[in-house]
Amino acid sequence: MPDAPVILARSALLLLLAGAAAVFDWRARRIPNWLCLAAALSGLILNGWSGAQGLCIAVLLSAPFYLLRWRGAGDVKLLGAGGALAGFNGAIFLFAFSAVFSGIYAVVLMLRRSKAKALPFAIPFLLATLLLVLHSWAT
């Protein structure tokens, strides 16, 4: 179990990544490569092997959605960077809860019969990140 300074650094970097990505994705429907690369490298330095596992599982889980054109490449890179910062279990958590929040939004759109565009993926990712950070500090 990592000590409090490592958890604090990881949480701060995850929130910074998710917040910045949400702003970029909301405004321009684009997540910059430099943001994902900086976060992924930080995660690998901070977490070592656990960061590498998190990056790999996040990319492996999200790549099929890119291949089906349900998600963009920036979304895959964002999840990979988040996985590097969160580690293996955190990456699965981020993937699962991002999907849950995306699904909830889709159901709301269907029930309202709205023709609104799809929500930028970084918004559900931000919500999942907030949940992960709260969970990591609660345990």
VENHUTA-V930019 format. One record per residue. SS is DSSP state (~ for helix, > for strand, _ for the rest). NEAR is the number of other ideal C-beta (glycine too) atoms within 10 Angstrom. Layout:
((SS NEAR) (SS NEAR))
This chain:
((_ 5) (_ 14) (_ 7) (~ 8) (~ 8) (~ 12) (~ 15) (~ 13) (~ 14) (~ 23) (~ 18) (~ 12) (~ 20) (~ 26) (~ 16) (~ 16) (~ 28) (~ 27) (~ 14) (~ 17) (~ 29) (~ 21) (~ 14) (~ 18) (~ 23) (~ 13) (~ 9) (~ 10) (_ 14) (_ 13) (_ 27) (_ 15) (~ 11) (~ 8) (~ 18) (~ 22) (~ 13) (~ 16) (~ 25) (~ 25) (~ 13) (~ 20) (~ 29) (~ 18) (~ 10) (~ 17) (~ 23) (_ 11) (~ 10) (~ 20) (~ 26) (~ 17) (~ 17) (~ 30) (~ 26) (~ 15) (~ 20) (~ 29) (~ 19) (~ 14) (~ 19) (~ 26) (~ 15) (~ 11) (~ 17) (~ 17) (~ 10) (_ 8) (_ 7) (_ 13) (_ 20) (_ 17) (~ 13) (~ 22) (~ 23) (~ 23) (~ 24) (~ 30) (~ 30) (~ 26) (~ 31) (~ 31) (~ 34) (~ 31) (~ 33) (~ 32) (~ 24) (~ 19) (~ 14) (~ 28) (~ 30) (~ 16) (~ 21) (~ 28) (~ 22) (~ 12) (~ 19) (~ 28) (~ 16) (~ 14) (~ 19) (~ 21) (~ 11) (~ 13) (~ 16) (~ 12) (~ 10) (~ 12) (~ 15) (~ 9) (~ 8) (~ 9) (_ 6) (_ 9) (_ 6) (_ 9) (_ 8) (_ 12) (_ 17) (_ 23) (~ 27) (~ 26) (~ 18) (~ 22) (~ 26) (~ 24) (~ 19) (~ 26) (~ 28) (~ 15) (~ 16) (~ 24) (~ 19) (~ 11) (~ 12) (~ 17) (~ 11) (~ 6) (_ 7))
